[in-house]
């Protein structure tokens, strides 16, 4: 389970780049695991993840 501080979400809503980067870093590993279930190619999995963001 990913737990995100509500201030990070609020910052993302306001368009703050630092908050967006923090959210991306917090979600990267768990979401890459999900993406890797659909492809064995790491670059393709990363592309899926980035498209989702």
PyMOL CGO cylinders between C-alpha atoms (Angstrom):
from pymol import cmd
from pymol.cgo import CYLINDER

trace = [
    CYLINDER, 0.00, 0.00, 0.00, 1.26, 3.44, -0.92, 0.3, 1, 1, 1, 1, 1, 1,
    CYLINDER, 1.26, 3.44, -0.92, 0.69, 6.11, 1.73, 0.3, 1, 1, 1, 1, 1, 1,
    CYLINDER, 0.69, 6.11, 1.73, 0.99, 9.65, 0.41, 0.3, 1, 1, 1, 1, 1, 1,
    CYLINDER, 0.99, 9.65, 0.41, 0.99, 12.76, 2.60, 0.3, 1, 1, 1, 1, 1, 1,
    CYLINDER, 0.99, 12.76, 2.60, -2.09, 14.85, 1.74, 0.3, 1, 1, 1, 1, 1, 1,
    CYLINDER, -2.09, 14.85, 1.74, 0.10, 17.94, 1.36, 0.3, 1, 1, 1, 1, 1, 1,
    CYLINDER, 0.10, 17.94, 1.36, 1.83, 16.22, -1.58, 0.3, 1, 1, 1, 1, 1, 1,
    CYLINDER, 1.83, 16.22, -1.58, -1.54, 15.68, -3.28, 0.3, 1, 1, 1, 1, 1, 1,
    CYLINDER, -1.54, 15.68, -3.28, -2.52, 19.29, -2.61, 0.3, 1, 1, 1, 1, 1, 1,
    CYLINDER, -2.52, 19.29, -2.61, 0.78, 20.44, -4.10, 0.3, 1, 1, 1, 1, 1, 1,
    CYLINDER, 0.78, 20.44, -4.10, 0.16, 18.33, -7.20, 0.3, 1, 1, 1, 1, 1, 1,
    CYLINDER, 0.16, 18.33, -7.20, -3.28, 19.86, -7.61, 0.3, 1, 1, 1, 1, 1, 1,
    CYLINDER, -3.28, 19.86, -7.61, -1.65, 23.32, -7.48, 0.3, 1, 1, 1, 1, 1, 1,
    CYLINDER, -1.65, 23.32, -7.48, 0.84, 22.21, -10.14, 0.3, 1, 1, 1, 1, 1, 1,
    CYLINDER, 0.84, 22.21, -10.14, 3.92, 22.27, -7.92, 0.3, 1, 1, 1, 1, 1, 1,
    CYLINDER, 3.92, 22.27, -7.92, 6.74, 20.42, -9.69, 0.3, 1, 1, 1, 1, 1, 1,
    CYLINDER, 6.74, 20.42, -9.69, 8.47, 19.37, -6.46, 0.3, 1, 1, 1, 1, 1, 1,
    CYLINDER, 8.47, 19.37, -6.46, 5.25, 17.75, -5.18, 0.3, 1, 1, 1, 1, 1, 1,
    CYLINDER, 5.25, 17.75, -5.18, 4.74, 16.00, -8.52, 0.3, 1, 1, 1, 1, 1, 1,
    CYLINDER, 4.74, 16.00, -8.52, 8.29, 14.64, -8.39, 0.3, 1, 1, 1, 1, 1, 1,
    CYLINDER, 8.29, 14.64, -8.39, 7.82, 13.46, -4.80, 0.3, 1, 1, 1, 1, 1, 1,
    CYLINDER, 7.82, 13.46, -4.80, 4.60, 11.66, -5.77, 0.3, 1, 1, 1, 1, 1, 1,
    CYLINDER, 4.60, 11.66, -5.77, 6.31, 10.03, -8.75, 0.3, 1, 1, 1, 1, 1, 1,
    CYLINDER, 6.31, 10.03, -8.75, 9.18, 8.80, -6.57, 0.3, 1, 1, 1, 1, 1, 1,
    CYLINDER, 9.18, 8.80, -6.57, 6.80, 7.42, -3.94, 0.3, 1, 1, 1, 1, 1, 1,
    CYLINDER, 6.80, 7.42, -3.94, 4.75, 5.51, -6.50, 0.3, 1, 1, 1, 1, 1, 1,
    CYLINDER, 4.75, 5.51, -6.50, 7.47, 4.37, -8.89, 0.3, 1, 1, 1, 1, 1, 1,
    CYLINDER, 7.47, 4.37, -8.89, 8.52, 1.03, -7.35, 0.3, 1, 1, 1, 1, 1, 1,
    CYLINDER, 8.52, 1.03, -7.35, 5.04, -0.34, -6.53, 0.3, 1, 1, 1, 1, 1, 1,
    CYLINDER, 5.04, -0.34, -6.53, 3.60, 0.75, -9.87, 0.3, 1, 1, 1, 1, 1, 1,
    CYLINDER, 3.60, 0.75, -9.87, 6.55, -0.69, -11.81, 0.3, 1, 1, 1, 1, 1, 1,
    CYLINDER, 6.55, -0.69, -11.81, 5.75, -4.04, -10.20, 0.3, 1, 1, 1, 1, 1, 1,
    CYLINDER, 5.75, -4.04, -10.20, 2.24, -3.77, -11.62, 0.3, 1, 1, 1, 1, 1, 1,
    CYLINDER, 2.24, -3.77, -11.62, 3.50, -2.75, -15.06, 0.3, 1, 1, 1, 1, 1, 1,
    CYLINDER, 3.50, -2.75, -15.06, 5.98, -5.64, -15.12, 0.3, 1, 1, 1, 1, 1, 1,
    CYLINDER, 5.98, -5.64, -15.12, 3.06, -8.05, -14.81, 0.3, 1, 1, 1, 1, 1, 1,
    CYLINDER, 3.06, -8.05, -14.81, 2.04, -6.98, -18.32, 0.3, 1, 1, 1, 1, 1, 1,
    CYLINDER, 2.04, -6.98, -18.32, 5.48, -7.04, -19.97, 0.3, 1, 1, 1, 1, 1, 1,
    CYLINDER, 5.48, -7.04, -19.97, 8.91, -8.49, -19.30, 0.3, 1, 1, 1, 1, 1, 1,
    CYLINDER, 8.91, -8.49, -19.30, 10.65, -5.55, -21.00, 0.3, 1, 1, 1, 1, 1, 1,
    CYLINDER, 10.65, -5.55, -21.00, 11.69, -2.98, -18.36, 0.3, 1, 1, 1, 1, 1, 1,
    CYLINDER, 11.69, -2.98, -18.36, 11.71, -0.10, -20.84, 0.3, 1, 1, 1, 1, 1, 1,
    CYLINDER, 11.71, -0.10, -20.84, 8.20, -0.92, -21.98, 0.3, 1, 1, 1, 1, 1, 1,
    CYLINDER, 8.20, -0.92, -21.98, 7.05, -1.22, -18.36, 0.3, 1, 1, 1, 1, 1, 1,
    CYLINDER, 7.05, -1.22, -18.36, 8.54, 2.20, -17.60, 0.3, 1, 1, 1, 1, 1, 1,
    CYLINDER, 8.54, 2.20, -17.60, 6.77, 3.60, -20.66, 0.3, 1, 1, 1, 1, 1, 1,
    CYLINDER, 6.77, 3.60, -20.66, 3.45, 2.23, -19.39, 0.3, 1, 1, 1, 1, 1, 1,
    CYLINDER, 3.45, 2.23, -19.39, 4.08, 3.75, -15.98, 0.3, 1, 1, 1, 1, 1, 1,
    CYLINDER, 4.08, 3.75, -15.98, 4.96, 7.16, -17.42, 0.3, 1, 1, 1, 1, 1, 1,
    CYLINDER, 4.96, 7.16, -17.42, 1.94, 7.10, -19.70, 0.3, 1, 1, 1, 1, 1, 1,
    CYLINDER, 1.94, 7.10, -19.70, -0.22, 6.41, -16.66, 0.3, 1, 1, 1, 1, 1, 1,
    CYLINDER, -0.22, 6.41, -16.66, 1.18, 9.41, -14.87, 0.3, 1, 1, 1, 1, 1, 1,
]
cmd.load_cgo(trace, "trace")
